[in-house]
Amino acid sequence: MARSPHLRSLPEASHETQTKIRLRNLTKSFETPAGTMTALDNVSLDIAEGCFFMIVGPSGCGKTTLLRILANLETATSGSVEITAPAQNRPGNSMVFQGDSLFPWMTVWDNASYGLRLRHVPKAQIKEVVGHYLDRTGLTRFAQAYPHQLSGGMRQRVSIARAFANDPDILLMDEPFSALDEQNKLLLQEELLRIWEETRKTVLFITHSVDEAVTLGDRVMVMSAQPGRAKEIVDVPFERPRSVLELRSRPAYGEFVYSIWGQLRDEVQRARSRDLGETKA
């Protein structure tokens, strides 16, 4: 796939310069029958290497569009995206979607190893890496099962195992747990944190849940209602490693979630008012 003219590589990061992703005045507009629609408007931010960066915002604020630009699946209308060049033989990014996006004709093992096989990684290395991540996600005994034989939570486990096994420089996650029940969501959040602690990859994770953003993230960006802008970027003050339930039992956790919800609430109401206005029109 051709690289976007707005998507450039930064030099290899040194110990002095740890910025992994740099966005400057990023704007994305679409032409619609009703006129020009701006999804993203002058978004600028720096994301450090190894940061677990959470993006929360109302529906339609351009969160997924931003991820798709970073994945080089869409091009920006204006502005720039600069990403530190990945190590040799390592993919720039892997994306985990809301749906599991598995190949239904492949087994769990074949799905999880797909990226490595595509890059012609030696079989012994594939066996070691895929075996490790299937073990970490509790899927070892389901390695020869097919997606239709698995629950929704287990299919998302396969997607996560595949993403980490592929060893990308950046992991892009678009509401991967949104369709799961609360029990499965908590389990997968714990598993994701545990695997991330091992790898410390740069992660961009989209969510509608302030709880999820604070539980997982190092930093949280609150986006405005359409057009999407970076309204606020806050550092999460809680130490790592984290236990989901232990963290959520702390009074300071509830206070911090409430403070972010205060930033988000007005934007959600603006988005709702806009949607109601469009419906009446």
ZIJOHU-V921480 format. One record per backbone hydrogen bond with DSSP energy under -0.5 kcal/mol. CO is the residue of the C=O (numbers start at 1). NH is the residue of the N-H. E is the energy in kcal/mol with one decimal. If there is no record, write none. Layout:
co & nh & e
CO & NH & E
CO & NH & E
//
This chain:
co & nh & e
4 & 7 & -1.6
6 & 8 & -0.7
6 & 81 & -3.0
8 & 83 & -2.8
10 & 85 & -1.7
16 & 18 & -0.7
17 & 14 & -0.7
18 & 49 & -3.3
20 & 84 & -2.4
21 & 47 & -2.8
22 & 82 & -2.7
23 & 45 & -1.5
24 & 80 & -2.1
26 & 43 & -2.4
27 & 77 & -2.1
27 & 78 & -1.8
28 & 39 & -2.4
28 & 40 & -1.6
30 & 32 & -0.5
30 & 37 & -3.4
32 & 35 & -2.1
35 & 32 & -2.2
36 & 38 & -0.5
37 & 30 & -3.1
37 & 39 & -0.7
39 & 228 & -2.5
40 & 28 & -1.8
42 & 44 & -0.5
43 & 26 & -2.6
45 & 23 & -3.1
47 & 20 & -2.9
47 & 21 & -2.0
48 & 51 & -1.9
51 & 53 & -0.9
51 & 203 & -2.5
52 & 54 & -0.6
52 & 218 & -3.3
52 & 219 & -1.3
53 & 205 & -2.5
54 & 221 & -3.1
55 & 207 & -2.3
56 & 223 & -2.6
58 & 61 & -1.2
62 & 66 & -2.2
63 & 67 & -1.7
64 & 68 & -2.6
65 & 69 & -2.0
66 & 70 & -2.1
67 & 71 & -2.0
68 & 73 & -3.0
68 & 74 & -1.2
69 & 72 & -1.3
78 & 27 & -2.5
80 & 24 & -2.2
81 & 8 & -3.2
82 & 22 & -2.8
83 & 10 & -2.3
87 & 90 & -1.7
91 & 169 & -2.1
92 & 170 & -1.2
94 & 172 & -3.0
95 & 97 & -0.5
96 & 174 & -3.1
102 & 104 & -0.7
103 & 106 & -1.7
106 & 147 & -0.7
107 & 111 & -2.6
108 & 112 & -2.6
109 & 113 & -2.0
111 & 114 & -1.0
113 & 117 & -2.6
114 & 118 & -2.4
115 & 119 & -1.3
116 & 121 & -2.3
117 & 120 & -1.4
122 & 126 & -2.3
123 & 127 & -2.7
124 & 128 & -1.9
125 & 129 & -2.9
126 & 130 & -2.7
126 & 131 & -0.5
127 & 131 & -1.6
128 & 132 & -1.8
129 & 133 & -2.1
130 & 134 & -2.5
131 & 135 & -1.8
132 & 136 & -2.3
133 & 137 & -1.4
134 & 139 & -3.5
134 & 140 & -0.7
135 & 138 & -1.4
139 & 142 & -1.8
140 & 143 & -1.4
142 & 145 & -1.9
143 & 109 & -2.8
145 & 108 & -2.2
146 & 149 & -2.2
147 & 150 & -1.9
151 & 155 & -2.2
152 & 156 & -2.0
153 & 157 & -1.6
154 & 158 & -1.9
155 & 159 & -2.0
156 & 160 & -2.2
157 & 161 & -2.9
158 & 162 & -2.9
159 & 163 & -2.1
160 & 164 & -2.4
161 & 165 & -2.6
162 & 166 & -1.8
163 & 168 & -0.8
164 & 167 & -1.4
166 & 91 & -0.5
169 & 202 & -1.0
170 & 94 & -1.7
170 & 172 & -0.5
171 & 173 & -0.5
171 & 204 & -2.6
172 & 96 & -3.0
173 & 175 & -0.9
173 & 206 & -3.2
175 & 178 & -1.3
177 & 180 & -1.5
181 & 185 & -2.5
182 & 186 & -2.4
183 & 187 & -2.0
184 & 188 & -2.6
185 & 189 & -2.3
186 & 190 & -2.1
187 & 191 & -2.3
188 & 192 & -2.9
189 & 193 & -2.4
190 & 194 & -2.1
191 & 195 & -2.5
192 & 196 & -2.8
193 & 197 & -2.1
194 & 198 & -1.0
195 & 199 & -1.6
196 & 200 & -3.9
201 & 203 & -0.5
202 & 171 & -2.8
203 & 53 & -3.2
204 & 173 & -3.1
205 & 55 & -2.6
206 & 175 & -1.4
207 & 57 & -0.7
208 & 210 & -0.6
209 & 213 & -2.1
210 & 214 & -2.4
211 & 215 & -2.5
212 & 216 & -2.3
213 & 217 & -2.1
218 & 236 & -3.0
219 & 54 & -2.8
220 & 222 & -0.6
220 & 234 & -2.7
221 & 56 & -2.6
221 & 223 & -0.6
222 & 231 & -1.9
222 & 232 & -1.6
228 & 41 & -2.9
229 & 224 & -2.1
229 & 231 & -1.2
232 & 222 & -3.2
234 & 220 & -2.7
243 & 247 & -2.9
244 & 248 & -2.1
245 & 249 & -0.9
246 & 249 & -0.7
247 & 250 & -1.5
250 & 254 & -1.4
251 & 255 & -2.0
252 & 256 & -2.1
253 & 257 & -2.7
254 & 258 & -2.2
255 & 259 & -1.8
256 & 260 & -1.9
257 & 261 & -2.6
258 & 262 & -1.9
259 & 263 & -1.0
260 & 264 & -2.0
261 & 265 & -3.0
262 & 266 & -0.6
264 & 267 & -0.5
264 & 268 & -2.2
265 & 269 & -2.3
266 & 270 & -2.2
267 & 271 & -2.5
268 & 272 & -2.3
269 & 273 & -2.5
270 & 274 & -2.3
271 & 275 & -2.4
272 & 276 & -2.5
273 & 277 & -2.3
274 & 278 & -2.3
275 & 279 & -2.0
276 & 280 & -2.2
277 & 281 & -2.1
//
